[in-house]
Amino acid sequence: MIPKLSRLTSLGEVLRDSTATFKGNVALIEADRHREVRRLSYLELRREAERFAARVQGLGFAPGDRLAILMSNQSRWVIGGMGALWAGAVLVPLDYKLTASEQLALLRHARPRVLLTEFPIFSDLKAEDAGVLSDMHVVVSEPPRGSDLGGAIAFDSPVAGEFEYVGRQREDLASIVYSSGTGGLPKGCMLAHDNYLEQAEVLAELFPMEEDEAYFSVLPTNHAVDFMCGMILPFLYGACVVHQRTLRPEFLASTMKRYRVTHTALVPRILKSLRERIEEQLERLPEWQRTALKALMDVNDLATLKRPSPRLSRMLLAPIHARFGGRLRVIVAGGAFVEPELAEFFNRIGLPICIGYGLTEACTVLTVNDLSPFRATTVGKPVRGVEIEVRQADAEGIGEVYARGRTVMRGYLDDPEATRQALLDGWLRTGDLGRIDASGHLRLVGRRKNMIVTEGGKNIYPEDVEGAFEALPCEELCVFSERYLWPQRGLGREALTIVVRPEKQQEHAELLSAVREYNQRLADYKRVGSYVLWSDEFPRTASMKIKRPLLADAVRALVGEAKPL
């Protein structure tokens, strides 16, 4: 059982309570490919976090000061974040996948007193810096021996002075999280301790854990989903968090198997890679084994129609589950909506995906699909304490989604105008379009700013069209309005263009034939009329959403027009 969070006043207090309660349990494991590089008990984690807190307090750090963390997925992120909270900090988690110039722009905006980063990132920042870093203390992890840190401090350097725990109140700011979004300038969402504690209590009820279970932290910890699921929730139960520094599927599966992972959060791209590897392994089996496994999948489908049964699924499909350690029971979809076909595949093999919907502005999630029964096409019902409304709905019931509850942010840092536009009488205007079905589940169709209106008055949502091409054999794809890509071509019939990145050595003729085949399954007004073959990786946010404006700019700069299908 978890402690009743209503009696606690801050994230720091929750984490401190856990490190005392479960001091003998394993708290953190860090793996690098097939090698374990670090293992800490809750007691060792507490001591490391206190040491970091003492280090920043020795720099004159005061309660309410900001501490930015700019690191890849690893145990030091958790150590630093925990220690910072115990020193009374407002955390500023930043995306390590951004460019150095983008990271410096966010640091200039956030104005942290201390920056915690790792040596390769620090080197890139120094090369681009124009005085931003001089306004803060910088703590650097894993610097090579003899490297020049300038005025920065090594993470493992000796600490002078004693640690003093600083308590915070629920109304105090806990973090400033930059909403990566899919375009435009990121905005700093101000989230209070109360936002997090309310969300943690609700999610702990939905996804309980045991002390001997393990959460596999794959998403960057600066991401809202992993910060909640990979730093807060497991520690409530005294469970273990496993970090893996590479996202290559072969290492993910082996780490899950080695540490017998029970919970994880994955983005759709990683789920697709795992599905491909499972399907490849199935194809290598003798025909009789493939036939038998597919029959067992059918049995599992029928047996778990009303609700998941992890024990039964593991028994029926033991060879598949053994690949993931034999204990995996919760996969949370993080960052982007999972296409129905992908969700249905994992449900068939007894690994149902918990599809939810959330925004950085609302802490983590607003709705969660309860899997009772499994639904691949919705993002679920509002979680306890959250209200959802669909406003200005059209004839099909599709309108903009608004949300209200205690997890909604206080506003955007130093941006009162953006705050006024986003928060209306206590309601968060999400910018997402959807409708509520007869069962009370929310179904999303796309972003308001991406919506295309045809000459006939039909609304087209690019995300909806992309879903029809989800099984297309390619690396990635994105759908645009031709008029958006090439506005200089003037007005005319609204047509759609699909930008496709082929797989390596893929025959383009075969790919285009598949595009045409999938295209014919769409309603006339939704069909794409032209294509662009693109060789580079699409620009993406930390949660792996495509940065549509950046991709459009790149296509516009290099391609004069699309080719007709």
ZANU-828878 format. One record per residue (C-alpha): residue number from 0; chain; x, z, y. Coordinates in steps of 0.001 Angstrom, whole numbers, padded with zeros to 6 digits. Example, Ala and Ser with C-alpha at 12.3 -4.5 7.8 and 13.67 -1.06 7.14 Angstrom:
<atoms>
  resi  chain     east       up    north
     0      A   012300   007800  -004500
     1      A   013670   007140  -001060
</atoms>
This chain:
<atoms>
  resi  chain     east       up    north
     0      A   000000   000000   000000
     1      A   001226  -000753   003513
     2      A   001158   001862   006286
     3      A  -001842   001699   008599
     4      A  -000352  -000228   011494
     5      A  -002885   001146   013953
     6      A  -000843   004368   014179
     7      A   002354   002493   015106
     8      A   003131   001220   018580
     9      A   005760  -001508   018203
    10      A   007483  -003930   015872
    11      A   010630  -001850   016140
    12      A   008795   001235   014903
    13      A   007305  -000689   011958
    14      A   010698  -002016   010864
    15      A   012412   001333   011360
    16      A   009777   003050   009247
    17      A   010311   000485   006469
    18      A   014101   000841   006387
    19      A   013673   004598   005894
    20      A   010867   004369   003325
    21      A   012482   001746   001079
    22      A   016165   002517   001676
    23      A   017187   001918  -001974
    24      A   015449  -001470  -002300
    25      A   017186  -004803  -001792
    26      A   016186  -006059   001663
    27      A   018182  -009249   002241
    28      A   019931  -011822   000074
    29      A   021726  -014802   001579
    30      A   022655  -017832  -000525
    31      A   024766  -020830   000408
    32      A   023971  -023648  -002023
    33      A   024541  -022053  -005472
    34      A   026601  -019116  -004199
    35      A   025335  -015703  -003089
    36      A   027212  -014690   000066
    37      A   025436  -011505   001095
    38      A   023167  -008766  -000269
    39      A   021938  -005757   001707
    40      A   019774  -002782   000770
    41      A   017271  -001447   003291
    42      A   019706   001384   004078
    43      A   022568  -001084   004651
    44      A   020280  -003255   006764
    45      A   019374  -000226   008882
    46      A   023043   000598   009473
    47      A   023921  -003007   010357
    48      A   020974  -003260   012763
    49      A   021894   000057   014414
    50      A   025470  -001169   014823
    51      A   024229  -004313   016568
    52      A   021892  -002267   018772
    53      A   024791   000002   019741
    54      A   026873  -003068   020581
    55      A   024329  -004481   023035
    56      A   023547  -001049   024486
    57      A   027275  -000733   025218
    58      A   026899  -003852   027362
    59      A   024420  -002046   029603
    60      A   021333  -003370   027823
    61      A   018151  -001653   029058
    62      A   014608  -001465   027623
    63      A   012698  -004625   028515
    64      A   015843  -006751   028836
    65      A   015754  -010072   027017
    66      A   017914  -010962   024040
    67      A   017997  -014584   022889
    68      A   018807  -015521   019283
    69      A   020107  -019013   018623
    70      A   021107  -019164   014965
    71      A   020415  -021038   011754
    72      A   018436  -019424   008945
    73      A   020500  -016424   007788
    74      A   020611  -012657   007383
    75      A   022353  -012043   010734
    76      A   019256  -013401   012476
    77      A   017231  -010553   010952
    78      A   019961  -007954   011599
    79      A   020263  -008995   015228
    80      A   016517  -009221   015777
    81      A   015887  -005822   014242
    82      A   018700  -004172   016187
    83      A   017530  -005784   019413
    84      A   013996  -004441   018931
    85      A   015430  -000955   018329
    86      A   017303  -001267   021624
    87      A   013988  -002026   023373
    88      A   014599  -005764   023767
    89      A   012228  -008617   024404
    90      A   013293  -011184   021809
    91      A   013739  -014828   022791
    92      A   013996  -016845   019548
    93      A   015393  -020343   020207
    94      A   015489  -023476   018083
    95      A   018991  -024133   016755
    96      A   018064  -027765   016020
    97      A   017702  -028665   019695
    98      A   020571  -030321   021550
    99      A   023000  -028125   023478
   100      A   021612  -029366   026807
   101      A   018052  -028514   025706
   102      A   019157  -025061   024555
   103      A   020937  -024402   027847
   104      A   017808  -025421   029759
   105      A   015780  -022835   027822
   106      A   018430  -020164   028361
   107      A   018382  -020922   032082
   108      A   014611  -020485   032076
   109      A   014494  -017364   029884
   110      A   017386  -015552   031622
   111      A   018382  -013288   028689
   112      A   020793  -010422   029208
   113      A   022407  -011140   025813
   114      A   022664  -014243   023637
   115      A   023318  -013918   019888
   116      A   024546  -017179   018374
   117      A   026913  -018584   015760
   118      A   030276  -020202   016361
   119      A   029435  -023943   015900
   120      A   026455  -023624   018251
   121      A   028531  -021588   020709
   122      A   031177  -024331   020772
   123      A   028542  -026993   021538
   124      A   027043  -024828   024283
   125      A   030429  -024270   025923
   126      A   031124  -028008   025941
   127      A   027860  -028673   027831
   128      A   027667  -025512   029934
   129      A   027502  -025636   033720
   130      A   027448  -021902   034428
   131      A   024446  -020814   032352
   132      A   026432  -018739   029844
   133      A   028275  -016866   032574
   134      A   025008  -015120   033486
   135      A   024746  -013361   030105
   136      A   026745  -011552   027453
   137      A   027324  -013721   024382
   138      A   027743  -012342   020856
   139      A   029139  -014867   018350
   140      A   028920  -014614   014564
   141      A   031496  -015940   012108
   142      A   034155  -017166   014551
   143      A   037198  -018647   012746
   144      A   040258  -016429   012827
   145      A   042230  -016966   016018
   146      A   039464  -018897   017796
   147      A   039130  -018589   021561
   148      A   035844  -016897   022431
   149      A   036587  -016627   026113
   150      A   034485  -013735   027363
   151      A   032227  -013709   024293
   152      A   032177  -010908   021713
   153      A   032513  -011313   017951
   154      A   029497  -010077   015958
   155      A   031715  -007971   013661
   156      A   034018  -006553   016362
   157      A   034385  -002736   016597
   158      A   031533  -000933   018350
   159      A   032158   001683   021010
   160      A   029406   004174   021762
   161      A   026433   005552   019887
   162      A   023127   003907   019061
   163      A   019983   005307   020685
   164      A   016571   004195   019434
   165      A   014237   003007   022208
   166      A   010502   003045   021548
   167      A   008085   000530   023037
   168      A   004327   000473   023551
   169      A   001761  -001985   022282
   170      A   001192  -003529   025699
   171      A   004929  -004177   026223
   172      A   006298  -007658   025634
   173      A   007848  -008132   022202
   174      A   008982  -011740   022542
   175      A   009048  -014906   024584
   176      A   008660  -017782   022134
   177      A   009085  -021331   023315
   178      A   006305  -023552   022095
   179      A   008092  -026637   020794
   180      A   004941  -028719   020834
   181      A   005135  -032464   020148
   182      A   006110  -033560   023634
   183      A   006565  -032456   027214
   184      A   008460  -029419   028424
   185      A   008418  -026383   026110
   186      A   006738  -023318   027582
   187      A   007647  -019681   026978
   188      A   004724  -017894   025292
   189      A   004711  -014187   026170
   190      A   003646  -012156   023131
   191      A   003160  -008390   023143
   192      A   003775  -005901   020343
   193      A  -000003  -005596   019970
   194      A  -000273  -009341   019245
   195      A   002168  -009022   016350
   196      A   000832  -005753   014938
   197      A  -002740  -007068   014909
   198      A  -001630  -010274   013182
   199      A   000586  -008411   010686
   200      A  -002212  -006093   009593
   201      A  -004599  -009005   008971
   202      A  -002048  -011134   007089
   203      A  -000858  -008173   005021
   204      A  -004418  -007823   003733
   205      A  -004589  -011532   002875
   206      A  -001129  -011830   001296
   207      A  -000113  -008446  -000155
   208      A   003261  -008029  -001842
   209      A   004923  -005636  -004269
   210      A   008274  -003902  -003858
   211      A   009873  -006021  -006597
   212      A   008762  -009343  -005095
   213      A   010760  -011786  -003001
   214      A   009967  -014014  -000027
   215      A   012048  -017196   000261
   216      A   012844  -017833   003935
   217      A   013250  -021589   004372
   218      A   011770  -022262   007805
   219      A   013944  -021266   010784
   220      A   013263  -017632   011704
   221      A   012636  -018671   015312
   222      A   009504  -020386   013977
   223      A   006365  -018255   014351
   224      A   005441  -018529   010650
   225      A   008821  -017412   009320
   226      A   009218  -014667   011931
   227      A   005970  -013153   010670
   228      A   006244  -014008   006954
   229      A   010019  -013722   006609
   230      A   010881  -010784   008853
   231      A   007804  -008601   009238
   232      A   005422  -008855   006258
   233      A   007916  -008439   003347
   234      A   009456  -005395   005012
   235      A   006048  -003722   005213
   236      A   006065  -003636   001416
   237      A   009762  -003001   000775
   238      A   010130  -006494  -000691
   239      A   013203  -008722  -000535
   240      A   013847  -011680   001808
   241      A   016054  -014483   000486
   242      A   017750  -016866   002938
   243      A   019134  -020271   001988
   244      A   021261  -022204   004469
   245      A   020533  -025686   003131
   246      A   017172  -027442   002902
   247      A   018166  -029878   000154
   248      A   015430  -029697  -002522
   249      A   017815  -029290  -005460
   250      A   019245  -026118  -003920
   251      A   015839  -024796  -002888
   252      A   014492  -025016  -006432
   253      A   017579  -023405  -007960
   254      A   017490  -020516  -005461
   255      A   013794  -019931  -006149
   256      A   014545  -019848  -009851
   257      A   017593  -017589  -009548
   258      A   015850  -014930  -007437
   259      A   012395  -015360  -009008
   260      A   010728  -015939  -005665
   261      A   007049  -014978  -005337
   262      A   006200  -016072  -001777
   263      A   007427  -018796   000551
   264      A   006385  -020936   003540
   265      A   007231  -024634   003479
   266      A   006630  -027598   005762
   267      A   004921  -030714   004332
   268      A   008167  -032726   004217
   269      A   009790  -030175   001892
   270      A   006632  -030022  -000222
   271      A   006747  -033812  -000586
   272      A   010382  -033659  -001708
   273      A   009556  -031012  -004305
   274      A   006626  -033060  -005566
   275      A   008851  -036136  -005936
   276      A   011406  -034172  -007969
   277      A   008677  -032751  -010226
   278      A   007205  -036221  -010764
   279      A   010661  -037644  -011522
   280      A   011218  -034970  -014161
   281      A   007790  -035621  -015680
   282      A   008581  -039334  -015929
   283      A   011702  -038554  -017972
   284      A   009665  -036744  -020629
   285      A   008510  -038475  -023822
   286      A   005054  -039976  -023450
   287      A   003409  -037391  -025705
   288      A   004761  -034542  -023563
   289      A   003568  -036206  -020345
   290      A   000129  -036686  -021860
   291      A  -000003  -033061  -023007
   292      A   001084  -031724  -019586
   293      A  -001493  -033852  -017757
   294      A  -004180  -032540  -020113
   295      A  -003073  -028981  -019349
   296      A  -003255  -029759  -015627
   297      A  -006869  -030811  -016148
   298      A  -007559  -027547  -017968
   299      A  -005915  -025596  -015148
   300      A  -008027  -027493  -012603
   301      A  -011249  -026454  -014338
   302      A  -010126  -022864  -015020
   303      A  -009119  -022233  -011401
   304      A  -011990  -024076  -009753
   305      A  -013408  -020962  -008088
   306      A  -010159  -019122  -007353
   307      A  -006442  -019260  -008263
   308      A  -005229  -017529  -011413
   309      A  -001403  -017419  -011231
   310      A  -001014  -015787  -014640
   311      A  -003162  -018373  -016402
   312      A  -001477  -021290  -014578
   313      A   001969  -020007  -015541
   314      A   000883  -019766  -019169
   315      A  -000645  -023255  -019262
   316      A   002119  -024984  -017297
   317      A   005133  -022838  -018122
   318      A   007768  -025659  -017993
   319      A   006812  -026551  -014397
   320      A   006554  -022945  -013203
   321      A   009869  -022045  -014847
   322      A   011557  -024510  -012490
   323      A   010564  -022227  -009599
   324      A   011417  -018955  -011323
   325      A   008110  -018342  -013068
   326      A   006729  -015927  -010430
   327      A   005860  -018124  -007441
   328      A   002252  -017401  -006466
   329      A   001915  -017999  -002705
   330      A   003023  -021106  -000796
   331      A   002055  -021019   002867
   332      A   001924  -024353   004674
   333      A   003923  -023883   007858
   334      A   004145  -026019   010947
   335      A   001826  -028925   010169
   336      A  -001345  -029703   008259
   337      A  -000816  -030660   004615
   338      A  -002377  -033945   003565
   339      A  -005161  -033472   000954
   340      A  -003398  -035511  -001743
   341      A  -000284  -033339  -001486
   342      A  -002297  -030104  -001555
   343      A  -004278  -031345  -004574
   344      A  -001064  -032074  -006508
   345      A   000233  -028528  -006122
   346      A  -003175  -027082  -006928
   347      A  -003225  -029101  -010172
   348      A   000058  -027552  -011266
   349      A  -001165  -024042  -010439
   350      A   000715  -023560  -007161
   351      A  -002100  -023693  -004576
   352      A  -001038  -024052  -000971
   353      A  -002490  -021646   001589
   354      A  -003365  -024031   004393
   355      A  -003836  -022399   007750
   356      A  -003961  -023273   011406
   357      A  -002156  -021580   014215
   358      A  -000242  -021969   017437
   359      A   002717  -020175   018959
   360      A   000292  -019186   021711
   361      A  -001737  -017247   019126
   362      A   001198  -015462   017446
   363      A   000983  -017078   014004
   364      A  -002393  -018132   012542
   365      A  -005997  -018423   013682
   366      A  -007589  -019670   010461
   367      A  -006629  -019554   006772
   368      A  -008099  -021387   003787
   369      A  -009032  -018614   001360
   370      A  -008652  -020803  -001801
   371      A  -011983  -019496  -003108
   372      A  -012677  -022253  -003935
   373      A  -009720  -024548  -003245
   374      A  -010362  -026967  -000369
   375      A  -007737  -029580   000491
   376      A  -009399  -030911   003639
   377      A  -009846  -027837   005821
   378      A  -007660  -025261   007556
   379      A  -010024  -022475   006564
   380      A  -012115  -019862   008314
   381      A  -011025  -017671   011248
   382      A  -009055  -014618   010151
   383      A  -010430  -011177   010944
   384      A  -010547  -010538   014686
   385      A  -010432  -014226   015695
   386      A  -013303  -016267   017110
   387      A  -013290  -020076   017040
   388      A  -015476  -022401   019114
   389      A  -015639  -026194   019232
   390      A  -016568  -027281   022738
   391      A  -017822  -030554   024199
   392      A  -018496  -031885   020715
   393      A  -019424  -035541   020214
   394      A  -022150  -036941   017965
   395      A  -019989  -036218   014888
   396      A  -019486  -032587   015929
   397      A  -015846  -033166   016927
   398      A  -014666  -031369   020029
   399      A  -011800  -029324   021389
   400      A  -010975  -026094   019549
   401      A  -010968  -022850   021547
   402      A  -009868  -019484   020148
   403      A  -010177  -015850   021182
   404      A  -008712  -012651   019741
   405      A  -006065  -009941   020085
   406      A  -003309  -012243   018836
   407      A  -003589  -014642   021810
   408      A  -000582  -014591   024150
   409      A  -000412  -012973   027592
   410      A   000515  -016294   029200
   411      A   003461  -018609   029827
   412      A   006643  -017229   031366
   413      A   006868  -018002   035100
   414      A   004186  -020689   034853
   415      A   000892  -019403   036254
   416      A  -000614  -022895   036536
   417      A  -000017  -023709   032851
   418      A  -001367  -020251   031980
   419      A  -004555  -020900   033941
   420      A  -005046  -024201   032125
   421      A  -004476  -022662   028689
   422      A  -006374  -019362   029058
   423      A  -009972  -019637   030218
   424      A  -011939  -016374   030447
   425      A  -009991  -014935   027532
   426      A  -010246  -018106   025421
   427      A  -007185  -020137   024398
   428      A  -007650  -023853   024895
   429      A  -005710  -025273   021936
   430      A  -005684  -028992   022754
   431      A  -006609  -029682   019108
   432      A  -009704  -031584   018086
   433      A  -011851  -030597   015138
   434      A  -015253  -029590   013859
   435      A  -016703  -026669   011906
   436      A  -018314  -027663   008619
   437      A  -021372  -026181   006921
   438      A  -019262  -023562   005102
   439      A  -017736  -022303   008359
   440      A  -014360  -023938   007725
   441      A  -012481  -025650   010530
   442      A  -011534  -029291   009964
   443      A  -008907  -030701   012317
   444      A  -008683  -034380   013237
   445      A  -005854  -034538   015782
   446      A  -004603  -033713   019250
   447      A  -006750  -034436   022307
   448      A  -003828  -036082   024114
   449      A  -003214  -038434   021150
   450      A  -006821  -039621   020852
   451      A  -007447  -043361   021288
   452      A  -010800  -044801   022417
   453      A  -011593  -048334   021253
   454      A  -013482  -050992   023204
   455      A  -016529  -050151   021099
   456      A  -016355  -046485   022128
   457      A  -014985  -045287   018800
   458      A  -012549  -042371   018808
   459      A  -009405  -042838   016717
   460      A  -007082  -039963   015890
   461      A  -003584  -041166   014909
   462      A  -003109  -038141   012642
   463      A  -006247  -039158   010749
   464      A  -004968  -042725   010252
   465      A  -001555  -041416   009182
   466      A  -003282  -039328   006531
   467      A  -004579  -042532   004921
   468      A  -000951  -043675   004503
   469      A   000270  -040293   003182
   470      A   001174  -041708  -000254
   471      A   002960  -044746   001198
   472      A   006439  -045069  -000377
   473      A   008611  -044559   002700
   474      A   010696  -041866   004382
   475      A   008274  -041252   007264
   476      A   005682  -042974   009428
   477      A   003837  -042561   012720
   478      A   000859  -044397   014253
   479      A   000573  -045311   017944
   480      A  -001636  -047330   020203
   481      A   000137  -050610   021076
   482      A  -000894  -050030   024678
   483      A   000856  -046648   024646
   484      A   004079  -048107   023250
   485      A   004140  -051083   025593
   486      A   001976  -050265   028646
   487      A   003468  -053189   030614
   488      A   001516  -055571   028409
   489      A  -001614  -054590   030323
   490      A  -005172  -054087   029207
   491      A  -006815  -055780   026283
   492      A  -008090  -054922   022850
   493      A  -006932  -051473   021715
   494      A  -004763  -052061   018641
   495      A  -002750  -049710   016435
   496      A   000889  -049997   015438
   497      A   002510  -048183   012519
   498      A   006171  -047245   012868
   499      A   007698  -046919   009391
   500      A   011122  -045738   008231
   501      A   011768  -047339   004830
   502      A   013545  -045597   001996
   503      A   017181  -046563   001376
   504      A   017587  -049969  -000287
   505      A   013811  -050401  -000211
   506      A   012495  -053963  -000259
   507      A   010668  -054459   003023
   508      A   008273  -057008   001524
   509      A   007089  -054453  -001058
   510      A   006682  -051778   001613
   511      A   004625  -054067   003859
   512      A   002480  -055086   000908
   513      A   001731  -051385   000305
   514      A   000928  -050899   004021
   515      A  -001603  -053736   003845
   516      A  -003130  -052282   000670
   517      A  -003629  -048821   002215
   518      A  -004823  -050429   005453
   519      A  -007719  -052142   003692
   520      A  -009089  -048749   002630
   521      A  -009686  -047781   006261
   522      A  -012705  -048568   008401
   523      A  -012178  -051763   010433
   524      A  -011674  -049975   013736
   525      A  -009039  -047629   012233
   526      A  -006816  -050310   010712
   527      A  -003314  -050872   012051
   528      A  -002669  -054398   013263
   529      A   001101  -054422   013572
   530      A   004238  -052649   012427
   531      A   007750  -051637   013457
   532      A   010456  -050959   010851
   533      A   012623  -048112   012120
   534      A   015984  -047084   010666
   535      A   016701  -043734   012353
   536      A   015203  -040342   011514
   537      A   012188  -039466   013629
   538      A   012781  -036735   016243
   539      A   011069  -033559   015122
   540      A   010347  -030030   016286
   541      A   011544  -026888   014457
   542      A   008307  -026968   012457
   543      A   008984  -030628   011538
   544      A   006225  -032130   013679
   545      A   007082  -035570   015008
   546      A   007955  -035611   018709
   547      A   005720  -038567   019449
   548      A   006765  -039157   023090
   549      A   010478  -039192   022156
   550      A   009881  -041563   019249
   551      A   007751  -043808   021475
   552      A   010489  -043879   024141
   553      A   013059  -044908   021529
   554      A   010836  -047649   020090
   555      A   009944  -048882   023563
   556      A   013621  -049095   024535
   557      A   014750  -051058   021469
   558      A   011729  -053070   020368
   559      A   009995  -055610   022586
   560      A   006846  -055802   020499
   561      A   005535  -055047   017031
   562      A   005185  -057624   014279
   563      A   001662  -058463   013083
   564      A   000723  -057289   009604
</atoms>
